[in-house]
Amino acid sequence: MWEEEIWSCSWCYAATHVGGEWFEVARPPYLPMSMRWERAVADGLPADVSHAFGIFVRTLCGIQQVGMSPSDHWWLPEREYVCGACREVAGVIDGRWPQAMRDEGARVSVARRL
């Protein structure tokens, strides 16, 4: 039986997947803001404002609702009906990714050698 853990950085929100069938350490590459987060859905969130689903079952602006989950749709920060606080946090997080770590080969997967 194998297990997998996902570690998320609370500073830059980079995710690292550890474990799995081949005990791989996978670090997904940098994604632009419009492809990094899904729209948050939950009872109690206003329908006329789009919030980004972050990590630790919260929106980027810090809202936590019981049953919150990411939707099947991208959260698009350039839209006018998005939460301004989520947009601001997304910009701060995006700025934390070093330019040298943004190309496709900068974050790689490493499998355990058997």
Order of alpha helices (4+ residues) and beta strands (2+ residues): beta-beta-beta-beta-beta-beta-alpha-beta
